Amino acid sequence: MTEPIREQVLVALQARLQSMTGIRQPWGTAYPSPPKVERSRLVPENPTQLPLLWVIEGAVDGVGSTVEIEVTAGGEVGLRHEFKVLLGAHIASAAGVTAPTWRQRLWHDVLVTLMAENTLDGLVMAIEWLPGAETNEGSAETVATFVQPLNITFHETVTTD
């Protein structure tokens, strides 16, 4: 038995983000430690074990995920999902690089990594980067953060019999 499609999407996002290891482009070095990706919104207890990313279903500007019935025929219903996901990250100063610089690197790497396979191996139609990303902008921060809202569109057919 398979998990519901929204769960599959979150698992696929988690796996894709955990693959961001080794030399990263365009800056040409690895992260201070391999990225850890959680399924709950966390604030790191130990800022030396970063980067820490998380993916959760969430609302964007007060609007959560939606589903629309597109087709009904012979006991099957075609659904279109607009799945709102919040992707967050925490990263610390390391290797002589400030946390805000690491944050910019990490955000760019997440963007490139997810856009390289924008359908999560055919699971979804597209991942859309929504406006309204939140960051801590202070240059003196030792741990930098961002929260990037995403809209993930996909179709699903369910049997009602």
For each residue, the residues with C-beta under 8 A, 3 or more apart:
1:
2: 8
3: 7 8 11
4: 7 8
5: 8 9 81 123 154 156
6: 9 10 57 65 81 83
7: 3 4 10 11
8: 2 3 4 5 11 12 123
9: 5 6 12 13 83 85 120 123 124 152 154
10: 6 7 13 14 39 55 56 57 85
11: 3 7 8 14 15
12: 8 9 15 16 120 121 123
13: 9 10 16 17 55 85 87 114 120
14: 10 11 17 18 37 39 55
15: 11 12 18 19
16: 12 13 19 113 114 117 120
17: 13 14 20 35 37 53 55 87 110 113 114
18: 14 15 21 34 35 36 37
19: 15 16 113
20: 17 24 31 35 109 110 113
21: 18 30 31 34 35
22: 30
23: 28 29 30
24: 20 27 28 29 30 31 105 109
25: 28 112
26: 108
27: 24 105
28: 23 24 25
29: 23 24 95
30: 21 22 23 24
31: 20 21 24 34 35 51 91 106
32: 50 51 92 94 95 102
33: 36 48 49 50 51
34: 18 21 31
35: 17 18 20 21 31 51 52 53
36: 18 33 49 51 52 53
37: 14 17 18 52 53 54 55
38: 42 52 53 54 55
39: 10 14 54 55 56
40: 54 56
41: 54 56 86 88
42: 38 52 54 90
43: 90
44: 47 49 50 52 90 143
45:
46: 49
47: 44 50 90 92 142 143
48: 33 92
49: 33 36 44 46 52
50: 32 33 44 47 90 91 92 94 143
51: 31 32 33 35 36 89 90 91 102 106
52: 35 36 37 38 42 44 49 89 90 91
53: 17 35 36 37 38 87 88 89 90 106 110
54: 37 38 39 40 41 42 87 88 89
55: 10 13 14 17 37 38 39 85 86 87 88
56: 10 39 40 41 85 86 88
57: 6 10 64 65 83 84 85 86
58: 64 84 85 86 149
59: 62 63 64 84
60: 63 64 84 86 130 132 149 151
61: 132
62: 59
63: 59 60 66 84
64: 57 58 59 60 84
65: 6 57 81 82 83 84
66: 63 81 82
67: 79 80 81 82
68: 79 80 82
69: 72 77 78 79
70: 78 79 80 155
71: 76 77 78
72: 69 76 77 78
73: 76
74:
75: 159 160 161
76: 71 72 73 157 158 159 160
77: 69 71 72 157 158 159 160
78: 69 70 71 72 155 156 157
79: 67 68 69 70 155 156 157 158
80: 67 68 70 153 154 155
81: 5 6 65 66 67 152 153 154 155 156
82: 65 66 67 68 151 152 153
83: 6 9 57 65 124 151 152 153 154
84: 57 58 59 60 63 64 65 149 150 151 152
85: 9 10 13 55 56 57 58 149 150 151 152
86: 41 55 56 57 58 60 147 148 149 150
87: 13 17 53 54 55 110 147 148 149 150
88: 41 53 54 55 56 145 146 147 148
89: 51 52 53 54 103 106 107 110 145 146 147
90: 42 43 44 47 50 51 52 53 143 144 145
91: 31 50 51 52 99 102 103 106 143 144 145
92: 32 47 48 50 99 102 142 143 144
93: 97 98 99 102 142 143
94: 32 50 97 102
95: 29 32
96:
97: 93 94 101 102
98: 93 101 102 139 144
99: 91 92 93 102 103 141 142 143 144
100: 103 104 137 138 139 141 144
101: 97 98 104 105
102: 32 51 91 92 93 94 97 98 99 105 106 144
103: 89 91 99 100 106 107 135 144 145 146
104: 100 101 107 108
105: 24 27 101 102 108 109
106: 31 51 53 89 91 102 103 109 110 146
107: 89 103 104 110 111 133 146 148
108: 26 104 105 111 112
109: 20 24 105 106 112 113
110: 17 20 53 87 89 106 107 113 114 148
111: 107 108 114 115 129
112: 25 108 109 115 116
113: 16 17 19 20 109 110 116
114: 13 16 17 110 111 117 118 127
115: 111 112 118 127
116: 112 113
117: 16 114 120 121
118: 114 115 126 127
119: 122 123 124 125 126
120: 9 12 13 16 117 123 124 127
121: 12 117
122: 119
123: 5 8 9 12 119 120 154
124: 9 83 119 120 127 152 153 154
125: 119 153 154 155
126: 118 119 152 153
127: 114 115 118 120 124 150 151 152
128: 150 151 152 153
129: 111 148 149 150
130: 60 148 149 150 151
131: 149
132: 60 61 149
133: 107 146 147 148 149
134: 145 146 147
135: 103 144 145 146 147
136: 141 144 145
137: 100
138: 100 141
139: 98 100
140:
141: 99 100 136 138 144
142: 47 92 93 99
143: 44 47 50 90 91 92 93 99
144: 90 91 92 98 99 100 102 103 135 136 141
145: 88 89 90 91 103 134 135 136
146: 88 89 103 106 107 133 134 135
147: 86 87 88 89 133 134 135
148: 86 87 88 107 110 129 130 133
149: 58 60 84 85 86 87 129 130 131 132 133
150: 84 85 86 87 127 128 129 130
151: 60 82 83 84 85 127 128 130
152: 9 81 82 83 84 85 124 126 127 128
153: 80 81 82 83 124 125 126 128
154: 5 9 80 81 83 123 124 125
155: 70 78 79 80 81 125
156: 5 78 79 81
157: 76 77 78 79
158: 76 77 79
159: 75 76 77
160: 75 76 77
161: 75
